[in-house]
Amino acid sequence: MFDKFIIIATIAGLFSLSGTMIGASIGIISKNPSQRMLGNINAFASGLMLSIVMFDLVPEAFTKINFFSAIIFSFIGVLIIVFIDVISSSKGKFHTTHSKVAFMAAVGLMIHNFPEGIIMGAGFVASGDLGIKMSLLIAIHDIPEGIAVSAPLMVARVKRFKILGYAFITALPTVIGGWIGVLIGNVSSQLLGACLSIASGIMLYVIFGEMLPEALNLQKGRGITFSIFIGIILGLVITILL
């Protein structure tokens, strides 16, 4: 029975992972994007990511842990990504700032995807219907995350097949989380709340410290404002519908 749950959770995790891949594909659909287009795509991804954090991740964290704890763990998330930022910058790991933005966004999304996978795996143990529903919701929910990963990589002129590969790696923690969810069954809500809060802090730092400044460097004017706004509205619609 345990092996059956593992197989089912793996298949469901790969299915939910397809949402990230679809989002990444949307992000790279343009063959020769101009600097203006890249700036607007980056701004749109920023708004989308911000909306998911503020209307989905943060409220979900508040239902699992108290307000003060959520703030503390969010701040821990900020400190984690600042540390990664300082280390990566001092060692010259990235050829461009765009690559660094993509890497930092991916870190936040990976931490975010891990508890989603745990919830999905635990859902299969509790009820098959719940697990299937969770894998479907995660797949749809992860489409904007794929866009958020691919947008800065497109700016950095990374090859498309590499972008898809990076998006796949970003979504992989969903599958790993699914295995753990099956293994431990009933997951502590405090642990999930802490993971979601840390992911929120990381993603907020990436949005305001990296993605939005990068978008403004590429393209200035009202177009950027509208792109951010459209991203926020779309994220809000996705959150409400799911």
Secondary structure by P-SEA (a helix, b strand, c coil): caaaaaaaaaaaaaaaaaaaaaaaaaaaccccccaaaaaaaaaaaaaaaaaaaaacaaaaaaacccaaaaaaaaaaaaaaaaaaaaaaaaacccccaaaaaaaaaaaaaaaaaaaaaaaaaaaaaacaaaaaaaaaaaaaaaaaaaaaaaaaaaaacccaaaaaaaaaaaaaaaaaaaaaaaacccccaaaaaaaaaaaaaaaaaaacccaaaaaaaacccaaaaaaaaaaaaaaaaaaaac
